[in-house]
Amino acid sequence: MAASPRYYECIDQTFEDVETRLEDLDSDPDIAGAEGVLNVKFVNGVTFVLSRQPAVEQLWLATPGGGFHFVWRESAGDWFDTRSDEAFRPLFLRELAAHAGEKIEW
């Protein structure tokens, strides 16, 4: 079964938002996107990987802190972790500060 058009709207916007905010960092992390995957390498050597998972309509995030799987919740307008139920943005910001030593506004 193909992912819904809404999934693609949400995931594309999320990837764009993440990339835009990371590009604004003074440290200039290396950001490479291809085939539904966004690899971000920070100056301290830490890598974050965001990936689209259209078969299950999820957003996956891999950091040194673990692997996280998120599903879109239309009522909240955000992605939520399938285990902890934490929203994507606060979790991403926490992981960013803890592992990459970076802080962004979102």
Rosetta silent file (secondary structure, phi, psi, omega in degrees, C-alpha in Angstrom):
SEQUENCE: MAASPRYYECIDQTFEDVETRLEDLDSDPDIAGAEGVLNVKFVNGVTFVLSRQPAVEQLWLATPGGGFHFVWRESAGDWFDTRSDEAFRPLFLRELAAHAGEKIEW
SCORE:     score description
SCORE:     0.000 S_00000001
   1 L     0.000  134.059 -179.198    0.000    0.000    0.000 S_00000001
   2 L   -78.357  150.403  177.396    1.336    3.424   -0.933 S_00000001
   3 L   -67.945  153.435 -178.631    1.747    6.156    1.643 S_00000001
   4 L   -73.029  154.184  175.391   -0.907    8.855    1.698 S_00000001
   5 H   -57.612  -34.574  179.602   -0.334   12.236    0.049 S_00000001
   6 H   -63.317  -39.368  176.856   -0.677   13.811    3.517 S_00000001
   7 H   -56.233  -48.837 -177.947    2.252   11.717    4.778 S_00000001
   8 H   -64.005  -37.762  176.158    4.448   13.080    2.003 S_00000001
   9 H   -59.970  -48.243 -176.131    3.348   16.667    2.739 S_00000001
  10 H   -67.978  -44.180 -177.451    4.197   16.288    6.434 S_00000001
  11 H   -69.427  -40.625  178.695    7.485   14.455    5.975 S_00000001
  12 H   -62.696  -43.045  179.422    8.684   16.827    3.244 S_00000001
  13 H   -64.851  -40.499  179.612    7.884   19.853    5.403 S_00000001
  14 H   -63.771  -46.593  178.609    9.625   18.306    8.412 S_00000001
  15 H   -60.441  -43.115  179.355   12.781   17.516    6.428 S_00000001
  16 H   -62.866  -44.233  178.720   12.770   21.054    5.011 S_00000001
  17 H   -61.574  -45.901  179.766   12.314   22.566    8.491 S_00000001
  18 H   -61.119  -48.814 -177.949   15.132   20.462    9.966 S_00000001
  19 H   -61.893  -44.010  179.523   17.494   21.277    7.112 S_00000001
  20 H   -60.470  -45.744 -178.491   16.723   25.006    7.237 S_00000001
  21 H   -67.817  -39.263  179.486   17.314   25.223   10.977 S_00000001
  22 H   -70.185  -33.246  177.844   20.530   23.205   10.846 S_00000001
  23 H   -66.318  -23.364  179.116   21.867   25.308    7.966 S_00000001
  24 L   -78.417   -9.402 -179.787   21.504   28.376   10.207 S_00000001
  25 L   -69.236  138.459  177.470   24.003   26.968   12.733 S_00000001
  26 L   -62.784  -28.471 -176.998   27.338   28.794   12.868 S_00000001
  27 L   -73.975  -11.751  175.409   29.126   25.438   13.054 S_00000001
  28 L    52.699   65.440  178.305   27.913   24.592    9.515 S_00000001
  29 L   -62.920  154.430  177.823   27.186   20.849    9.850 S_00000001
  30 E   -82.271  116.798 -177.304   27.558   18.697    6.747 S_00000001
  31 E  -116.082  122.893  179.140   24.029   17.935    5.504 S_00000001
  32 E  -130.750  126.413  179.446   23.492   15.403    2.741 S_00000001
  33 E  -120.052  136.191  176.598   20.125   14.269    1.485 S_00000001
  34 E  -163.186  136.621  173.209   19.367   11.458   -0.926 S_00000001
  35 L    48.807   48.331  175.394   16.580    8.966   -1.530 S_00000001
  36 L    79.682   11.760 -179.766   14.521    9.841    1.536 S_00000001
  37 E  -126.692  137.642  176.378   17.460   10.041    3.937 S_00000001
  38 E  -119.884  114.074  177.949   19.025   13.113    5.509 S_00000001
  39 E  -101.536  129.653  179.784   22.496   12.589    6.995 S_00000001
  40 E  -125.556  117.883  177.744   23.819   15.335    9.258 S_00000001
  41 E  -110.107  123.553 -177.457   27.416   15.255   10.453 S_00000001
  42 L   -92.333  164.067 -175.772   28.311   17.768   13.143 S_00000001
  43 L   -60.869  -25.455  178.957   31.733   19.302   13.813 S_00000001
  44 L   -83.756    5.254  177.563   32.231   17.035   16.837 S_00000001
  45 L    92.559  -10.214  179.885   31.909   13.975   14.560 S_00000001
  46 L   -71.457  141.023  177.473   28.403   12.995   15.681 S_00000001
  47 E  -120.312  135.597  170.968   25.989   11.959   12.940 S_00000001
  48 E  -111.622  142.283  176.366   22.198   12.132   12.956 S_00000001
  49 E  -127.497  122.712  173.509   20.199   10.272   10.319 S_00000001
  50 E  -108.471  135.503  179.644   16.597   11.116    9.492 S_00000001
  51 E  -140.065  144.964  175.143   14.779    8.798    7.132 S_00000001
  52 E   -81.216  140.044  175.687   11.408    8.550    5.495 S_00000001
  53 E  -130.097   74.940 -174.210    9.586    5.273    5.973 S_00000001
  54 L   -63.505  -28.630 -178.814    6.604    5.546    3.607 S_00000001
  55 L   -60.837  -31.666  179.682    5.610    1.869    3.877 S_00000001
  56 L  -116.315    7.779 -179.739    4.650    2.466    7.519 S_00000001
  57 L    51.944   52.050 -179.965    4.167    6.258    7.221 S_00000001
  58 E  -125.638  162.004  170.345    6.843    6.989    9.803 S_00000001
  59 E  -113.024  127.364  178.757    9.779    9.311   10.323 S_00000001
  60 E  -111.146  141.862  178.192   12.851    7.610   11.754 S_00000001
  61 E  -130.963  127.321  175.418   15.654    9.369   13.600 S_00000001
  62 E  -117.042  128.033  177.974   18.958    7.766   14.561 S_00000001
  63 E  -137.730  171.699  173.934   21.288    9.565   16.983 S_00000001
  64 L   -59.367  -19.031  179.677   23.944    8.402   19.456 S_00000001
  65 L   -82.763   -8.420  178.496   21.046    8.433   21.956 S_00000001
  66 E   139.113 -177.067  176.527   19.107    5.765   20.088 S_00000001
  67 E  -108.455  133.664 -175.526   16.737    5.065   17.275 S_00000001
  68 E  -126.929  137.573  178.174   13.337    6.733   17.294 S_00000001
  69 E  -118.433  127.625 -175.749   10.267    6.007   15.168 S_00000001
  70 E  -119.955  143.355  172.919    7.628    8.710   14.815 S_00000001
  71 E  -117.180  146.414 -179.156    4.072    8.712   13.496 S_00000001
  72 E   -76.436  133.539  175.611    2.220   11.842   12.399 S_00000001
  73 E  -117.694  104.170 -174.949   -0.593   12.985   14.647 S_00000001
  74 L   -58.081  -40.206 -177.301   -2.810   15.360   12.702 S_00000001
  75 L   -61.961  -27.795 -179.085   -4.591   16.666   15.802 S_00000001
  76 L  -103.266  -14.442 -178.912   -1.287   17.895   17.254 S_00000001
  77 L    66.285   35.090  179.851    0.431   18.808   13.991 S_00000001
  78 E  -154.557  169.791  175.081    3.599   16.931   14.914 S_00000001
  79 E   -91.319  145.114  179.961    5.288   13.541   14.867 S_00000001
  80 E  -129.251  136.101 -179.558    5.206   11.399   18.014 S_00000001
  81 E   -62.960  135.052 -176.281    7.594    8.669   19.092 S_00000001
  82 L   -71.196  -17.928  179.185    5.963    5.257   18.957 S_00000001
  83 L   -99.020  -52.454 -173.809    7.503    4.197   22.290 S_00000001
  84 L   -92.204  -15.733 -175.313    7.627    7.271   24.514 S_00000001
  85 L    66.440   17.867  177.179    4.860    9.298   22.811 S_00000001
  86 L   -80.201  143.061  178.758    7.186   12.323   22.945 S_00000001
  87 E   -68.593  150.399 -176.578    6.798   14.884   20.170 S_00000001
  88 H   -59.219  -50.822 -172.301    9.519   15.026   17.516 S_00000001
  89 H   -59.143  -51.974  178.804   10.620   18.634   17.951 S_00000001
  90 H   -62.925  -37.259  178.997   11.426   18.571   21.684 S_00000001
  91 H   -65.631  -44.830  179.165   13.055   15.148   21.353 S_00000001
  92 H   -60.756  -44.697  179.824   15.142   16.315   18.374 S_00000001
  93 H   -63.389  -39.564  177.893   16.234   19.471   20.224 S_00000001
  94 H   -65.116  -46.189  178.204   17.210   17.440   23.291 S_00000001
  95 H   -62.205  -39.825  179.490   19.212   14.958   21.219 S_00000001
  96 H   -61.476  -46.080  179.779   20.856   17.826   19.353 S_00000001
  97 H   -67.703  -43.072 -175.026   21.987   19.507   22.579 S_00000001
  98 H   -69.761  -38.144 -170.755   23.070   16.268   24.265 S_00000001
  99 H  -109.425  -32.207 -178.748   25.067   14.732   21.423 S_00000001
 100 H  -101.794  -10.670 -177.983   25.992   17.465   18.946 S_00000001
 101 L    66.584   27.835 -177.024   26.357   20.266   21.496 S_00000001
 102 L  -116.530  151.688  177.436   24.082   22.419   19.338 S_00000001
 103 L  -133.784  130.219  175.475   21.030   24.488   20.140 S_00000001
 104 L  -129.089  159.716  175.039   18.431   25.717   17.674 S_00000001
 105 L   -93.100  140.036  176.237   15.146   27.524   17.980 S_00000001
 106 L  -145.829    0.000    0.000   12.020   25.748   16.775 S_00000001
